[in-house]
Amino acid sequence: LMPREEKVWGSSLTSAARKGRKADRHLFCIEDPFEVSHDLGRVMDSTSIVWVQDELARAHDLLSQGKSLAEVCSPWSEEE
């Protein structure tokens, strides 16, 4: 595992910061499993962050109720 400090996500060491631009926002970090220094979450906005948080809360609720992983991973629907 690479600590966040080594990834330099959101720091003055990013390529954007080195070019004099504002550093990328890293509100919700998602490590790319194929390129561990790449943050897939840097393009997320406040709406998409809420969606992910809601889905994590839904998964937690289902798992707390003893539901199977298959049920937790089933596609979301508005009826729920």
TAPEPE-V340513 format. One record per pair of residues at least 24 apart in sequence whose ideal C-beta (glycine too) atoms are under 7 Angstrom apart, sorted by the first residue. I is the first residue (numbers start at 0). GAP is how many residues later the second one is. D is the distance in Angstrom with one decimal. If there is no record, write none. Layout:
# TAPEPE-V340513
<<I;GAP;D> <I;GAP;D>>
This chain:
# TAPEPE-V340513
<<1;34;5.4> <6;30;5.5> <8;30;4.9> <27;24;6.5>>
